Amino acid sequence: MNPTAAASAYTNIANLTGKTPGATPTQNIPGDAGTFKDLVMEAVGNVTETGRAAEAQAVNLASGKTDVVDLVTAVAETELALETVVTIRDRMISAYQDILNMPI
């Protein structure tokens, strides 16, 4: 994948989540739990940001500006963030199926 395609993919994900690229996440008011939608949007935004960081580290490694350890760390952080989103998705689907199976 070339850097232009990766940047375009990250921008598309940011547009889907309603966040502008490079924007800082909003802070919740203490005591305000927020909504489930906010939680999911934050998780997707986190994947976007860590993916963008990993892509930048890959470009830096190719140009000789960084170390392999930095790239591996960035990729591991992206993998963890993506696994978190997948786990949330799986639990949402499971909860939805449980609700559908409830007797009325």
MOPAC internal coordinates of N, CA, C and O (Angstrom, degrees):
PM7 1SCF
backbone

  N    0.0000 0     0.00 0     0.00 0    0    0    0
  C    1.4460 1     0.00 0     0.00 0    1    0    0
  C    1.5217 1   107.88 1     0.00 0    2    1    0
  O    1.2310 1   120.86 1   -47.38 1    3    2    1
  N    1.3174 1   115.97 1   132.62 1    3    2    1
  C    1.4622 1   118.61 1   179.67 1    5    3    2
  C    1.5297 1   110.45 1   -86.45 1    6    5    3
  O    1.2310 1   119.99 1   -19.77 1    7    6    5
  N    1.3200 1   117.63 1   160.23 1    7    6    5
  C    1.4682 1   120.64 1  -176.53 1    9    7    6
  C    1.5273 1   113.62 1   -60.00 1   10    9    7
  O    1.2310 1   119.88 1   146.34 1   11   10    9
  N    1.3251 1   117.83 1   -33.66 1   11   10    9
  C    1.4625 1   120.35 1  -179.90 1   13   11   10
  C    1.5216 1   110.76 1   -66.55 1   14   13   11
  O    1.2310 1   120.34 1   136.77 1   15   14   13
  N    1.3288 1   116.95 1   -43.23 1   15   14   13
  C    1.4556 1   120.29 1   178.81 1   17   15   14
  C    1.5224 1   110.91 1   -65.77 1   18   17   15
  O    1.2310 1   120.16 1   140.92 1   19   18   17
  N    1.3237 1   117.30 1   -39.08 1   19   18   17
  C    1.4635 1   120.73 1   178.54 1   21   19   18
  C    1.5225 1   110.82 1   -64.89 1   22   21   19
  O    1.2310 1   120.57 1   135.74 1   23   22   21
  N    1.3181 1   116.52 1   -44.26 1   23   22   21
  C    1.4693 1   119.71 1   179.08 1   25   23   22
  C    1.5172 1   110.59 1   -62.89 1   26   25   23
  O    1.2310 1   120.45 1   141.72 1   27   26   25
  N    1.3099 1   116.74 1   -38.28 1   27   26   25
  C    1.4638 1   120.78 1   177.88 1   29   27   26
  C    1.5220 1   110.84 1   -65.03 1   30   29   27
  O    1.2310 1   120.43 1   139.10 1   31   30   29
  N    1.3285 1   116.78 1   -40.90 1   31   30   29
  C    1.4721 1   120.36 1   178.73 1   33   31   30
  C    1.5223 1   110.89 1   -64.28 1   34   33   31
  O    1.2310 1   120.14 1   137.49 1   35   34   33
  N    1.3320 1   117.34 1   -42.51 1   35   34   33
  C    1.4602 1   120.62 1   179.08 1   37   35   34
  C    1.5276 1   110.93 1   -65.02 1   38   37   35
  O    1.2310 1   120.31 1   142.00 1   39   38   37
  N    1.3204 1   117.00 1   -38.00 1   39   38   37
  C    1.4597 1   120.74 1   177.85 1   41   39   38
  C    1.5182 1   110.68 1   -65.39 1   42   41   39
  O    1.2310 1   120.33 1   139.25 1   43   42   41
  N    1.3340 1   116.97 1   -40.75 1   43   42   41
  C    1.4677 1   120.54 1   178.18 1   45   43   42
  C    1.5151 1   111.32 1   -62.87 1   46   45   43
  O    1.2310 1   120.10 1   138.27 1   47   46   45
  N    1.3246 1   117.41 1   -41.73 1   47   46   45
  C    1.4652 1   120.56 1   178.20 1   49   47   46
  C    1.5227 1   109.99 1   -65.40 1   50   49   47
  O    1.2310 1   120.55 1   138.58 1   51   50   49
  N    1.3234 1   116.56 1   -41.42 1   51   50   49
  C    1.4674 1   119.78 1   178.42 1   53   51   50
  C    1.5182 1   110.75 1   -62.61 1   54   53   51
  O    1.2310 1   120.15 1   141.44 1   55   54   53
  N    1.3265 1   117.31 1   -38.56 1   55   54   53
  C    1.4650 1   120.32 1   177.72 1   57   55   54
  C    1.5211 1   111.34 1   -65.37 1   58   57   55
  O    1.2310 1   120.30 1   142.11 1   59   58   57
  N    1.3221 1   117.03 1   -37.89 1   59   58   57
  C    1.4658 1   120.35 1   178.38 1   61   59   58
  C    1.5188 1   111.92 1   -65.86 1   62   61   59
  O    1.2310 1   120.53 1   145.47 1   63   62   61
  N    1.3238 1   116.59 1   -34.53 1   63   62   61
  C    1.4596 1   119.84 1  -179.24 1   65   63   62
  C    1.5127 1   112.41 1   -85.64 1   66   65   63
  O    1.2310 1   120.13 1   172.06 1   67   66   65
  N    1.3330 1   117.35 1    -7.94 1   67   66   65
  C    1.4539 1   120.45 1   178.91 1   69   67   66
  C    1.5170 1   113.55 1    82.75 1   70   69   67
  O    1.2310 1   120.13 1  -170.81 1   71   70   69
  N    1.3224 1   117.36 1     9.19 1   71   70   69
  C    1.4612 1   121.37 1   179.20 1   73   71   70
  C    1.5174 1   108.64 1  -101.65 1   74   73   71
  O    1.2310 1   120.83 1   -37.64 1   75   74   73
  N    1.3032 1   116.02 1   142.36 1   75   74   73
  C    1.4464 1   119.52 1   175.61 1   77   75   74
  C    1.5169 1   108.43 1   -86.03 1   78   77   75
  O    1.2310 1   120.00 1   -38.00 1   79   78   77
  N    1.3479 1   117.61 1   142.00 1   79   78   77
  C    1.4565 1   119.55 1  -179.75 1   81   79   78
  C    1.5212 1   111.21 1   -59.13 1   82   81   79
  O    1.2310 1   120.90 1   -45.08 1   83   82   81
  N    1.3258 1   115.89 1   134.92 1   83   82   81
  C    1.4484 1   121.54 1   178.32 1   85   83   82
  C    1.5143 1   113.76 1    84.91 1   86   85   83
  O    1.2310 1   120.03 1   177.31 1   87   86   85
  N    1.3266 1   117.55 1    -2.69 1   87   86   85
  C    1.4653 1   119.75 1  -179.55 1   89   87   86
  C    1.5138 1   109.58 1   -77.85 1   90   89   87
  O    1.2310 1   120.89 1   -32.11 1   91   90   89
  N    1.3133 1   115.90 1   147.89 1   91   90   89
  C    1.4555 1   119.44 1   177.82 1   93   91   90
  C    1.5187 1   109.07 1   -83.71 1   94   93   91
  O    1.2310 1   119.57 1   -35.72 1   95   94   93
  N    1.3351 1   118.43 1   144.28 1   95   94   93
  C    1.4509 1   120.20 1  -179.77 1   97   95   94
  C    1.5241 1   111.04 1   -64.90 1   98   97   95
  O    1.2310 1   121.34 1   -32.30 1   99   98   97
  N    1.3227 1   115.04 1   147.70 1   99   98   97
  C    1.4613 1   119.21 1  -179.91 1  101   99   98
  C    1.5156 1   109.47 1   -76.87 1  102  101   99
  O    1.2310 1   120.74 1   -31.78 1  103  102  101
  N    1.3171 1   116.20 1   148.22 1  103  102  101
  C    1.4536 1   121.95 1   179.91 1  105  103  102
  C    1.5242 1   108.97 1   -92.07 1  106  105  103
  O    1.2310 1   120.69 1   -43.22 1  107  106  105
  N    1.3096 1   116.29 1   136.78 1  107  106  105
  C    1.4640 1   120.63 1   174.69 1  109  107  106
  C    1.5128 1   109.43 1   -81.08 1  110  109  107
  O    1.2310 1   121.00 1   -30.79 1  111  110  109
  N    1.3121 1   115.69 1   149.21 1  111  110  109
  C    1.4535 1   120.92 1   176.32 1  113  111  110
  C    1.5140 1   107.28 1   -70.90 1  114  113  111
  O    1.2310 1   119.50 1   -43.59 1  115  114  113
  N    1.3460 1   118.57 1   136.41 1  115  114  113
  C    1.4642 1   120.02 1   179.07 1  117  115  114
  C    1.5256 1   110.71 1   -55.69 1  118  117  115
  O    1.2310 1   121.07 1   -45.32 1  119  118  117
  N    1.3092 1   115.57 1   134.68 1  119  118  117
  C    1.4615 1   120.80 1  -179.07 1  121  119  118
  C    1.5190 1   112.47 1    89.45 1  122  121  119
  O    1.2310 1   119.92 1   168.56 1  123  122  121
  N    1.3334 1   117.75 1   -11.44 1  123  122  121
  C    1.4561 1   121.91 1   179.07 1  125  123  122
  C    1.5256 1   108.01 1   -95.65 1  126  125  123
  O    1.2310 1   120.61 1   -65.65 1  127  126  125
  N    1.3193 1   116.44 1   114.35 1  127  126  125
  C    1.4558 1   120.53 1  -176.26 1  129  127  126
  C    1.5186 1   111.75 1   -75.48 1  130  129  127
  O    1.2310 1   119.21 1   160.80 1  131  130  129
  N    1.3215 1   119.11 1   -19.20 1  131  130  129
  C    1.4490 1   121.16 1  -177.40 1  133  131  130
  C    1.5165 1   109.95 1    75.31 1  134  133  131
  O    1.2310 1   120.92 1     4.98 1  135  134  133
  N    1.3117 1   115.85 1  -175.02 1  135  134  133
  C    1.4561 1   120.41 1  -179.65 1  137  135  134
  C    1.5180 1   109.83 1  -106.67 1  138  137  135
  O    1.2310 1   121.53 1   -13.87 1  139  138  137
  N    1.3115 1   114.68 1   166.13 1  139  138  137
  C    1.4587 1   120.10 1   177.81 1  141  139  138
  C    1.5229 1   109.88 1   -63.40 1  142  141  139
  O    1.2310 1   121.02 1   143.53 1  143  142  141
  N    1.3220 1   115.65 1   -36.47 1  143  142  141
  C    1.4630 1   120.32 1   178.03 1  145  143  142
  C    1.5268 1   109.88 1   -59.06 1  146  145  143
  O    1.2310 1   120.25 1   137.25 1  147  146  145
  N    1.3408 1   117.12 1   -42.75 1  147  146  145
  C    1.4606 1   120.64 1   178.91 1  149  147  146
  C    1.5226 1   111.18 1   -61.84 1  150  149  147
  O    1.2310 1   120.55 1   140.44 1  151  150  149
  N    1.3269 1   116.55 1   -39.56 1  151  150  149
  C    1.4537 1   121.12 1   179.02 1  153  151  150
  C    1.5268 1   111.27 1   -62.89 1  154  153  151
  O    1.2310 1   120.76 1   134.41 1  155  154  153
  N    1.3234 1   116.15 1   -45.59 1  155  154  153
  C    1.4668 1   120.66 1  -179.46 1  157  155  154
  C    1.5219 1   110.19 1   -66.74 1  158  157  155
  O    1.2310 1   120.60 1   136.84 1  159  158  157
  N    1.3278 1   116.45 1   -43.16 1  159  158  157
  C    1.4590 1   119.80 1   179.94 1  161  159  158
  C    1.5311 1   111.31 1   -62.92 1  162  161  159
  O    1.2310 1   120.46 1   142.55 1  163  162  161
  N    1.3275 1   116.73 1   -37.45 1  163  162  161
  C    1.4593 1   120.65 1   177.89 1  165  163  162
  C    1.5277 1   110.62 1   -66.19 1  166  165  163
  O    1.2310 1   120.49 1   139.45 1  167  166  165
  N    1.3313 1   116.67 1   -40.55 1  167  166  165
  C    1.4628 1   120.19 1   179.52 1  169  167  166
  C    1.5251 1   110.95 1   -64.49 1  170  169  167
  O    1.2310 1   120.29 1   136.85 1  171  170  169
  N    1.3319 1   117.06 1   -43.15 1  171  170  169
  C    1.4702 1   120.73 1   178.62 1  173  171  170
  C    1.5283 1   109.95 1   -65.95 1  174  173  171
  O    1.2310 1   120.59 1   139.63 1  175  174  173
  N    1.3188 1   116.48 1   -40.37 1  175  174  173
  C    1.4621 1   119.85 1   177.14 1  177  175  174
  C    1.5126 1   111.95 1   -62.88 1  178  177  175
  O    1.2310 1   120.69 1   143.90 1  179  178  177
  N    1.3358 1   116.28 1   -36.10 1  179  178  177
  C    1.4590 1   120.82 1   178.02 1  181  179  178
  C    1.5260 1   110.63 1   -64.70 1  182  181  179
  O    1.2310 1   120.36 1   139.47 1  183  182  181
  N    1.3291 1   116.91 1   -40.53 1  183  182  181
  C    1.4648 1   120.42 1   177.39 1  185  183  182
  C    1.5206 1   109.64 1   -62.92 1  186  185  183
  O    1.2310 1   120.76 1   138.01 1  187  186  185
  N    1.3201 1   116.14 1   -41.99 1  187  186  185
  C    1.4608 1   120.53 1   179.44 1  189  187  186
  C    1.5237 1   111.06 1   -60.70 1  190  189  187
  O    1.2310 1   120.87 1   132.66 1  191  190  189
  N    1.3250 1   115.94 1   -47.34 1  191  190  189
  C    1.4632 1   120.12 1  -177.77 1  193  191  190
  C    1.5268 1   111.74 1   -65.98 1  194  193  191
  O    1.2310 1   120.04 1   135.87 1  195  194  193
  N    1.3199 1   117.53 1   -44.13 1  195  194  193
  C    1.4643 1   119.18 1  -179.56 1  197  195  194
  C    1.5272 1   111.13 1   -69.36 1  198  197  195
  O    1.2310 1   120.59 1   145.71 1  199  198  197
  N    1.3267 1   116.47 1   -34.29 1  199  198  197
  C    1.4711 1   119.70 1   175.61 1  201  199  198
  C    1.5113 1   111.61 1   -64.45 1  202  201  199
  O    1.2310 1   120.92 1   139.53 1  203  202  201
  N    1.3117 1   115.85 1   -40.47 1  203  202  201
  C    1.4645 1   120.68 1   177.95 1  205  203  202
  C    1.5316 1   110.02 1   -64.00 1  206  205  203
  O    1.2310 1   120.45 1   139.50 1  207  206  205
  N    1.3280 1   116.75 1   -40.50 1  207  206  205
  C    1.4671 1   120.65 1   178.87 1  209  207  206
  C    1.5231 1   110.90 1   -65.22 1  210  209  207
  O    1.2310 1   120.30 1   139.16 1  211  210  209
  N    1.3331 1   117.02 1   -40.84 1  211  210  209
  C    1.4671 1   120.43 1   178.88 1  213  211  210
  C    1.5241 1   110.67 1   -64.93 1  214  213  211
  O    1.2310 1   120.69 1   139.85 1  215  214  213
  N    1.3236 1   116.29 1   -40.15 1  215  214  213
  C    1.4637 1   119.89 1   178.53 1  217  215  214
  C    1.5265 1   110.61 1   -64.49 1  218  217  215
  O    1.2310 1   120.43 1   139.94 1  219  218  217
  N    1.3289 1   116.78 1   -40.06 1  219  218  217
  C    1.4680 1   120.31 1   177.92 1  221  219  218
  C    1.5211 1   110.63 1   -64.30 1  222  221  219
  O    1.2310 1   120.23 1   140.66 1  223  222  221
  N    1.3400 1   117.16 1   -39.34 1  223  222  221
  C    1.4641 1   120.06 1   178.21 1  225  223  222
  C    1.5265 1   110.56 1   -65.21 1  226  225  223
  O    1.2310 1   120.05 1   143.19 1  227  226  225
  N    1.3405 1   117.52 1   -36.81 1  227  226  225
  C    1.4619 1   120.72 1   178.69 1  229  227  226
  C    1.5245 1   110.63 1   -64.81 1  230  229  227
  O    1.2310 1   120.81 1   138.02 1  231  230  229
  N    1.3250 1   116.06 1   -41.98 1  231  230  229
  C    1.4625 1   119.97 1   177.87 1  233  231  230
  C    1.5203 1   109.93 1   -64.95 1  234  233  231
  O    1.2310 1   120.55 1   137.92 1  235  234  233
  N    1.3405 1   116.55 1   -42.08 1  235  234  233
  C    1.4699 1   120.27 1   178.75 1  237  235  234
  C    1.5241 1   111.41 1   -63.68 1  238  237  235
  O    1.2310 1   120.21 1   142.34 1  239  238  237
  N    1.3352 1   117.21 1   -37.66 1  239  238  237
  C    1.4605 1   120.27 1   178.24 1  241  239  238
  C    1.5197 1   110.51 1   -65.75 1  242  241  239
  O    1.2310 1   120.64 1   138.47 1  243  242  241
  N    1.3301 1   116.39 1   -41.53 1  243  242  241
  C    1.4631 1   120.06 1   179.79 1  245  243  242
  C    1.5231 1   111.71 1   -63.48 1  246  245  243
  O    1.2310 1   120.69 1   148.20 1  247  246  245
  N    1.3322 1   116.29 1   -31.80 1  247  246  245
  C    1.4678 1   119.47 1  -179.93 1  249  247  246
  C    1.5299 1   112.02 1   -92.40 1  250  249  247
  O    1.2310 1   120.23 1  -179.44 1  251  250  249
  N    1.3421 1   117.17 1     0.56 1  251  250  249
  C    1.4529 1   121.02 1   176.33 1  253  251  250
  C    1.5109 1   114.70 1    81.02 1  254  253  251
  O    1.2310 1   119.95 1  -161.31 1  255  254  253
  N    1.3304 1   117.70 1    18.69 1  255  254  253
  C    1.4644 1   121.14 1  -177.62 1  257  255  254
  C    1.5154 1   113.90 1   -94.50 1  258  257  255
  O    1.2310 1   119.74 1   173.08 1  259  258  257
  N    1.3156 1   118.10 1    -6.92 1  259  258  257
  C    1.4644 1   120.27 1  -177.46 1  261  259  258
  C    1.5175 1   110.42 1  -142.23 1  262  261  259
  O    1.2310 1   121.10 1    -5.79 1  263  262  261
  N    1.3110 1   115.51 1   174.21 1  263  262  261
  C    1.4550 1   122.64 1  -177.95 1  265  263  262
  C    1.5332 1   109.52 1   -99.92 1  266  265  263
  O    1.2310 1   120.52 1   -22.00 1  267  266  265
  N    1.3201 1   116.62 1   158.00 1  267  266  265
  C    1.4544 1   121.83 1   179.46 1  269  267  266
  C    1.5317 1   110.74 1   -63.14 1  270  269  267
  O    1.2310 1   120.24 1   146.39 1  271  270  269
  N    1.3186 1   117.16 1   -33.61 1  271  270  269
  C    1.4663 1   121.41 1  -179.18 1  273  271  270
  C    1.5300 1   110.37 1   -61.11 1  274  273  271
  O    1.2310 1   120.13 1   140.21 1  275  274  273
  N    1.3293 1   117.37 1   -39.79 1  275  274  273
  C    1.4601 1   121.16 1   178.71 1  277  275  274
  C    1.5258 1   111.11 1   -63.88 1  278  277  275
  O    1.2310 1   120.75 1   139.55 1  279  278  277
  N    1.3316 1   116.17 1   -40.45 1  279  278  277
  C    1.4598 1   120.16 1   178.53 1  281  279  278
  C    1.5181 1   110.94 1   -65.83 1  282  281  279
  O    1.2310 1   120.10 1   135.09 1  283  282  281
  N    1.3169 1   117.41 1   -44.91 1  283  282  281
  C    1.4641 1   121.11 1  -179.83 1  285  283  282
  C    1.5251 1   110.68 1   -62.35 1  286  285  283
  O    1.2310 1   120.44 1   139.95 1  287  286  285
  N    1.3251 1   116.76 1   -40.05 1  287  286  285
  C    1.4668 1   120.62 1   177.93 1  289  287  286
  C    1.5269 1   110.85 1   -63.69 1  290  289  287
  O    1.2310 1   120.05 1   135.31 1  291  290  289
  N    1.3209 1   117.52 1   -44.69 1  291  290  289
  C    1.4612 1   121.36 1   179.82 1  293  291  290
  C    1.5219 1   111.22 1   -63.77 1  294  293  291
  O    1.2310 1   120.06 1   139.29 1  295  294  293
  N    1.3222 1   117.49 1   -40.71 1  295  294  293
  C    1.4699 1   120.77 1   178.97 1  297  295  294
  C    1.5302 1   110.38 1   -67.15 1  298  297  295
  O    1.2310 1   119.97 1   141.10 1  299  298  297
  N    1.3283 1   117.66 1   -38.90 1  299  298  297
  C    1.4659 1   120.81 1   178.49 1  301  299  298
  C    1.5272 1   110.77 1   -64.90 1  302  301  299
  O    1.2310 1   119.96 1   140.61 1  303  302  301
  N    1.3271 1   117.68 1   -39.39 1  303  302  301
  C    1.4651 1   120.91 1   177.54 1  305  303  302
  C    1.5234 1   110.92 1   -64.78 1  306  305  303
  O    1.2310 1   120.55 1   140.20 1  307  306  305
  N    1.3242 1   116.55 1   -39.80 1  307  306  305
  C    1.4624 1   120.63 1   177.62 1  309  307  306
  C    1.5219 1   110.76 1   -65.05 1  310  309  307
  O    1.2310 1   120.69 1   137.82 1  311  310  309
  N    1.3190 1   116.29 1   -42.18 1  311  310  309
  C    1.4579 1   120.38 1   179.12 1  313  311  310
  C    1.5308 1   111.12 1   -61.85 1  314  313  311
  O    1.2310 1   120.25 1   137.65 1  315  314  313
  N    1.3137 1   117.12 1   -42.35 1  315  314  313
  C    1.4602 1   121.36 1   178.88 1  317  315  314
  C    1.5313 1   111.05 1   -63.82 1  318  317  315
  O    1.2310 1   120.44 1   136.79 1  319  318  317
  N    1.3230 1   116.76 1   -43.21 1  319  318  317
  C    1.4647 1   120.23 1   178.97 1  321  319  318
  C    1.5216 1   110.90 1   -64.06 1  322  321  319
  O    1.2310 1   120.02 1   139.39 1  323  322  321
  N    1.3218 1   117.58 1   -40.61 1  323  322  321
  C    1.4615 1   120.92 1   179.14 1  325  323  322
  C    1.5198 1   111.17 1   -67.31 1  326  325  323
  O    1.2310 1   120.07 1   140.11 1  327  326  325
  N    1.3230 1   117.46 1   -39.89 1  327  326  325
  C    1.4617 1   120.61 1   176.85 1  329  327  326
  C    1.5255 1   111.21 1   -62.76 1  330  329  327
  O    1.2310 1   120.30 1   145.02 1  331  330  329
  N    1.3192 1   117.03 1   -34.98 1  331  330  329
  C    1.4637 1   120.95 1   177.28 1  333  331  330
  C    1.5209 1   110.67 1   -63.83 1  334  333  331
  O    1.2310 1   120.50 1   134.40 1  335  334  333
  N    1.3285 1   116.64 1   -45.60 1  335  334  333
  C    1.4678 1   120.55 1   179.30 1  337  335  334
  C    1.5263 1   110.57 1   -64.02 1  338  337  335
  O    1.2310 1   120.12 1   139.48 1  339  338  337
  N    1.3191 1   117.37 1   -40.52 1  339  338  337
  C    1.4674 1   120.58 1   179.13 1  341  339  338
  C    1.5306 1   110.56 1   -64.68 1  342  341  339
  O    1.2310 1   120.25 1   140.45 1  343  342  341
  N    1.3312 1   117.12 1   -39.55 1  343  342  341
  C    1.4640 1   120.83 1   177.67 1  345  343  342
  C    1.5239 1   111.07 1   -63.82 1  346  345  343
  O    1.2310 1   120.61 1   137.04 1  347  346  345
  N    1.3306 1   116.45 1   -42.96 1  347  346  345
  C    1.4664 1   119.92 1   177.08 1  349  347  346
  C    1.5155 1   110.21 1   -61.21 1  350  349  347
  O    1.2310 1   120.25 1   136.03 1  351  350  349
  N    1.3196 1   117.13 1   -43.97 1  351  350  349
  C    1.4651 1   121.00 1   178.53 1  353  351  350
  C    1.5262 1   111.49 1   -60.21 1  354  353  351
  O    1.2310 1   120.71 1   134.25 1  355  354  353
  N    1.3303 1   116.25 1   -45.75 1  355  354  353
  C    1.4664 1   120.06 1  -179.36 1  357  355  354
  C    1.5286 1   111.48 1   -62.16 1  358  357  355
  O    1.2310 1   120.56 1   140.41 1  359  358  357
  N    1.3210 1   116.53 1   -39.59 1  359  358  357
  C    1.4740 1   120.00 1   179.57 1  361  359  358
  C    1.5181 1   111.21 1   -70.00 1  362  361  359
  O    1.2310 1   120.47 1   144.54 1  363  362  361
  N    1.3282 1   116.71 1   -35.46 1  363  362  361
  C    1.4642 1   119.76 1   176.53 1  365  363  362
  C    1.5217 1   110.60 1   -63.65 1  366  365  363
  O    1.2310 1   120.51 1   136.45 1  367  366  365
  N    1.3090 1   116.63 1   -43.55 1  367  366  365
  C    1.4637 1   121.01 1   179.55 1  369  367  366
  C    1.5183 1   109.95 1   -64.66 1  370  369  367
  O    1.2310 1   119.98 1   137.62 1  371  370  369
  N    1.3234 1   117.64 1   -42.38 1  371  370  369
  C    1.4584 1   121.63 1   178.52 1  373  371  370
  C    1.5243 1   111.14 1   -62.27 1  374  373  371
  O    1.2310 1   120.38 1   136.59 1  375  374  373
  N    1.3307 1   116.88 1   -43.41 1  375  374  373
  C    1.4685 1   120.14 1   179.11 1  377  375  374
  C    1.5219 1   110.73 1   -65.15 1  378  377  375
  O    1.2310 1   120.17 1   140.28 1  379  378  377
  N    1.3212 1   117.29 1   -39.72 1  379  378  377
  C    1.4545 1   121.33 1   178.56 1  381  379  378
  C    1.5289 1   110.47 1   -63.11 1  382  381  379
  O    1.2310 1   120.45 1   137.67 1  383  382  381
  N    1.3247 1   116.75 1   -42.33 1  383  382  381
  C    1.4593 1   120.44 1   178.59 1  385  383  382
  C    1.5198 1   111.10 1   -66.10 1  386  385  383
  O    1.2310 1   119.94 1   142.64 1  387  386  385
  N    1.3336 1   117.72 1   -37.36 1  387  386  385
  C    1.4633 1   120.81 1   175.72 1  389  387  386
  C    1.5201 1   111.15 1   -61.94 1  390  389  387
  O    1.2310 1   120.63 1   137.75 1  391  390  389
  N    1.3180 1   116.40 1   -42.25 1  391  390  389
  C    1.4587 1   120.12 1   178.54 1  393  391  390
  C    1.5244 1   110.70 1   -64.43 1  394  393  391
  O    1.2310 1   120.01 1   139.17 1  395  394  393
  N    1.3240 1   117.58 1   -40.83 1  395  394  393
  C    1.4686 1   120.23 1   178.86 1  397  395  394
  C    1.5297 1   112.15 1   -64.77 1  398  397  395
  O    1.2310 1   120.39 1   149.94 1  399  398  397
  N    1.3233 1   116.85 1   -30.06 1  399  398  397
  C    1.4699 1   120.38 1  -178.53 1  401  399  398
  C    1.5161 1   114.05 1   -85.37 1  402  401  399
  O    1.2310 1   119.85 1   176.17 1  403  402  401
  N    1.3358 1   117.89 1    -3.83 1  403  402  401
  C    1.4586 1   120.70 1   180.00 1  405  403  402
  C    1.5200 1   109.99 1   -70.95 1  406  405  403
  O    1.2310 1   120.87 1   -42.83 1  407  406  405
  N    1.3309 1   115.93 1   137.17 1  407  406  405
  C    1.4655 1   117.79 1   176.79 1  409  407  406
  C    1.5288 1   109.91 1   -72.47 1  410  409  407
  O    1.2310 1   121.67 1   -34.03 1  411  410  409
  N    1.3081 1   114.42 1   145.97 1  411  410  409
  C    1.4683 1   119.40 1  -179.65 1  413  411  410
  C    1.5070 1   110.10 1   -96.34 1  414  413  411
  O    1.2310 1   120.10 1   180.00 1  415  414  413

